[in-house]
Amino acid sequence: MTWELKKRLQQTLSAERGARVFAAGARQAFALAYPNTYHVGMSNLGFHIIYQQINQRGDTGCERFFLPDPKERLEYIRTNTPLLSLETQRPLASFPLIGFAVTFEMDYFHLLDILSLGRIPLLTSERDDADPVVIAGGPCATFNPEPIADFVDVCIIGEGEEVIHEVLDAYYEARQAGLSRCEILRKLALIAGVYVPSLYKPVYDQANETHLIGYQVEDQIPSTVHRRWIKNLDDYPAETVIFTPHTEFGDMFLVEVARGCGRHCRFCMAGYCFRNPRVRQLEKIKASVMKARDFTGKVGLMGAAISDYPDIDLLCEFIMKQDISMSVASLRADSLSEILTKALAQSGHRLITLAPEAGSERMRQVINKGISDRDLYQAVRTAIGNGVIHVKLYIMIGLPFESDSDIQAIIIMARNIKALMLQLGSKGKLTLSINPFIPKPFTPFQWMPMCARNGIIDKLALIQQALKNEKGILIQVEAPKEAYIQAALARGDRRLSRVLLSAYRQGGPKAWKKALQEHAVDEAFYLYRERDTNEVLPWSHLHMGLEPEYLHQELERAKNEQYTVPCFPGCQRCGVCNGR
């Protein structure tokens, strides 16, 4: 073990406010891991929430683990040191429970990295009674954990504030009773919202071994796992728990304003898996804002669409009166108010970020974005009128039912908005952030193929060529190669676990193609095939509360360019609110 590594961890801990460190043996130990760097992980509000919930129990002490940066990783390897916790610098393998917060598919490689550095057997089948129970939660564990099913013992399906306590209670009872590892996992699988992959064996068509036909579920284990969700957000605070300057949002105190979204955007997994939309009481949010003053002069409002919050203007006025600056997670062009824009400008923002997602109104009808060109131009007028000079637009290409004219519409939209900015007196930059569309589970587009690589490259080239001489327009693009790995993992089945493992052992994402070939797995099967709506999907045994026909109906509405109105009181269209 190296004192240099321990010293770095202690220095990081000493720069924090709010971390809790318990004496050895005072509490049961729980390792909370984020499969990315400290800088990224400590920017994740969900990570803070679970840390707080565990430590509030009184019987459990939560310690954090992160992916070491490259220099630290080399030091771990050079000194043969197992991965150490931030709080007490204890090795990962000494913790009986390890919980991963998994937000992004590309972090699957990092999950394996942390297990390996922590000296934990990577495969669940190789762990025995002396090894930790590995748990995964977060968006990726909720909508399709199958590609990591061989590495994770337990998955939390849905929101974790309540179910984490049930899991810990059941685990401690089982340990007290002297149950074996297998018996403990069976006990945990009986908790609503808990999925134990080893108890669900994928069954493939004998005539066509690539097609999943169902799962063989062990006796007395639920055949379907229903997601957990919090009915009353105000019962569970969601704000920065540990304040540290060493994160992406280092100068901000984060506060969750709302959760879920009822806009019915057909590409958005979060809009379906975290339905129904719920908001926090204004007075509760105000109290959190006042806490921010103890840490910093800036608050970050978190939620699926901050501008949709019913009391957003009142909240902004309150924040401005407290002489606190603010930032927001997301905005919609059709609900951007003067007061919200003024509050952002007063907080020093010179950039407004909007997400039309597509250039044409027709395409926005297909994806049910619900934003018109008029909404977009009015949002730009409002922003510039309040002193915000730069505009950033999020755009997807390769969307279902997209035509060449829809790509041309992106070019036209960019030119029109830049002209409007100049007309309004702004010489700021217009940035287009353009990314390939990735079909996600539990959305109406889950059955649709992804646009071929060459198609994406051609569309990007067309846009870049058309706008390259346009002064003040900047284009940002995501590397298509990584997007296609992400897409395969998003909708993959359990066969991708072995591909993921092989790629990891040979260098990570750069070895993905080679690993596919080694295991004779056809990437096109996951990426480019339009799936039958009657097909058994890898996530078919997970239930988000949606009625079976609802997503089919929304796909048909997309084909017909029909608009679906947002959620409203008494609405029972999708099934989530039926009988609740």
VENNORKA-V62599 format. One record per residue. NEAR is the number of other ideal C-beta (glycine too) atoms within 12 Angstrom. Layout:
BEGIN
NEAR ; NEAR
END
This chain:
BEGIN
19 ; 21 ; 14 ; 20 ; 32 ; 25 ; 17 ; 26 ; 35 ; 21 ; 17 ; 32 ; 28 ; 17 ; 21 ; 29 ; 19 ; 22 ; 31 ; 29 ; 25 ; 24 ; 11 ; 16 ; 11 ; 15 ; 25 ; 26 ; 36 ; 41 ; 43 ; 47 ; 48 ; 40 ; 46 ; 33 ; 28 ; 34 ; 21 ; 24 ; 40 ; 38 ; 32 ; 41 ; 38 ; 43 ; 39 ; 39 ; 36 ; 42 ; 41 ; 28 ; 34 ; 38 ; 32 ; 22 ; 24 ; 15 ; 20 ; 33 ; 33 ; 41 ; 38 ; 47 ; 49 ; 44 ; 33 ; 37 ; 21 ; 12 ; 14 ; 28 ; 22 ; 16 ; 25 ; 33 ; 19 ; 15 ; 18 ; 14 ; 29 ; 28 ; 40 ; 40 ; 37 ; 39 ; 34 ; 30 ; 30 ; 29 ; 27 ; 40 ; 29 ; 27 ; 37 ; 30 ; 37 ; 42 ; 47 ; 52 ; 44 ; 42 ; 30 ; 28 ; 40 ; 36 ; 39 ; 46 ; 39 ; 38 ; 47 ; 37 ; 40 ; 45 ; 40 ; 29 ; 33 ; 35 ; 24 ; 38 ; 24 ; 32 ; 26 ; 33 ; 20 ; 18 ; 30 ; 16 ; 17 ; 15 ; 27 ; 36 ; 42 ; 48 ; 46 ; 47 ; 44 ; 43 ; 36 ; 41 ; 49 ; 41 ; 42 ; 45 ; 49 ; 43 ; 48 ; 47 ; 42 ; 36 ; 44 ; 45 ; 46 ; 47 ; 49 ; 45 ; 44 ; 40 ; 37 ; 43 ; 34 ; 28 ; 36 ; 41 ; 26 ; 25 ; 44 ; 39 ; 21 ; 30 ; 35 ; 26 ; 19 ; 28 ; 22 ; 14 ; 13 ; 11 ; 20 ; 17 ; 30 ; 22 ; 22 ; 36 ; 35 ; 26 ; 30 ; 42 ; 34 ; 25 ; 36 ; 23 ; 37 ; 45 ; 47 ; 41 ; 43 ; 36 ; 33 ; 33 ; 21 ; 33 ; 20 ; 20 ; 14 ; 9 ; 8 ; 11 ; 17 ; 25 ; 23 ; 30 ; 22 ; 21 ; 32 ; 17 ; 23 ; 19 ; 10 ; 11 ; 26 ; 26 ; 20 ; 22 ; 37 ; 25 ; 38 ; 33 ; 34 ; 30 ; 19 ; 16 ; 32 ; 23 ; 16 ; 30 ; 26 ; 39 ; 36 ; 41 ; 36 ; 38 ; 31 ; 35 ; 21 ; 26 ; 32 ; 21 ; 32 ; 24 ; 26 ; 33 ; 40 ; 43 ; 44 ; 41 ; 45 ; 39 ; 38 ; 39 ; 35 ; 33 ; 37 ; 38 ; 40 ; 45 ; 43 ; 39 ; 35 ; 34 ; 42 ; 45 ; 39 ; 36 ; 39 ; 37 ; 33 ; 33 ; 31 ; 35 ; 22 ; 25 ; 15 ; 26 ; 39 ; 28 ; 21 ; 37 ; 42 ; 22 ; 25 ; 33 ; 20 ; 17 ; 30 ; 27 ; 21 ; 32 ; 45 ; 40 ; 47 ; 35 ; 35 ; 39 ; 39 ; 41 ; 42 ; 35 ; 36 ; 22 ; 27 ; 35 ; 23 ; 23 ; 39 ; 39 ; 23 ; 27 ; 41 ; 23 ; 16 ; 25 ; 18 ; 35 ; 28 ; 43 ; 36 ; 43 ; 32 ; 32 ; 42 ; 38 ; 39 ; 27 ; 31 ; 41 ; 31 ; 23 ; 25 ; 42 ; 36 ; 25 ; 40 ; 39 ; 28 ; 26 ; 31 ; 17 ; 29 ; 22 ; 30 ; 42 ; 33 ; 40 ; 38 ; 43 ; 41 ; 44 ; 42 ; 33 ; 26 ; 25 ; 37 ; 40 ; 27 ; 37 ; 46 ; 36 ; 42 ; 34 ; 37 ; 22 ; 26 ; 17 ; 25 ; 40 ; 28 ; 26 ; 39 ; 42 ; 26 ; 32 ; 41 ; 32 ; 22 ; 28 ; 24 ; 36 ; 25 ; 29 ; 45 ; 33 ; 41 ; 33 ; 45 ; 43 ; 44 ; 43 ; 43 ; 33 ; 31 ; 36 ; 21 ; 18 ; 18 ; 36 ; 35 ; 24 ; 32 ; 42 ; 32 ; 22 ; 40 ; 38 ; 25 ; 26 ; 43 ; 32 ; 20 ; 28 ; 35 ; 23 ; 15 ; 24 ; 13 ; 28 ; 17 ; 29 ; 27 ; 40 ; 27 ; 39 ; 27 ; 42 ; 31 ; 36 ; 42 ; 39 ; 44 ; 38 ; 45 ; 42 ; 40 ; 39 ; 43 ; 41 ; 29 ; 36 ; 26 ; 40 ; 33 ; 20 ; 25 ; 15 ; 25 ; 34 ; 23 ; 20 ; 37 ; 34 ; 20 ; 25 ; 35 ; 25 ; 15 ; 24 ; 31 ; 16 ; 10 ; 25 ; 16 ; 24 ; 33 ; 24 ; 31 ; 21 ; 26 ; 26 ; 20 ; 30 ; 21 ; 25 ; 33 ; 39 ; 40 ; 35 ; 43 ; 41 ; 44 ; 40 ; 42 ; 43 ; 43 ; 33 ; 32 ; 42 ; 35 ; 28 ; 39 ; 44 ; 36 ; 28 ; 33 ; 36 ; 19 ; 21 ; 15 ; 26 ; 31 ; 16 ; 21 ; 37 ; 23 ; 20 ; 30 ; 30 ; 16 ; 18 ; 20 ; 15 ; 30 ; 20 ; 32 ; 18 ; 29 ; 38 ; 36 ; 24 ; 22 ; 19 ; 30 ; 14 ; 23 ; 13 ; 24 ; 20 ; 34 ; 41 ; 44 ; 31 ; 37 ; 37 ; 30 ; 42 ; 33 ; 36 ; 21 ; 18 ; 16 ; 30 ; 39 ; 24 ; 23 ; 37 ; 31 ; 20 ; 25 ; 36 ; 21 ; 16 ; 24 ; 21 ; 24 ; 32 ; 15 ; 28 ; 26 ; 16 ; 10 ; 9 ; 21 ; 18 ; 25 ; 36 ; 23 ; 33 ; 25 ; 16 ; 8 ; 15
END
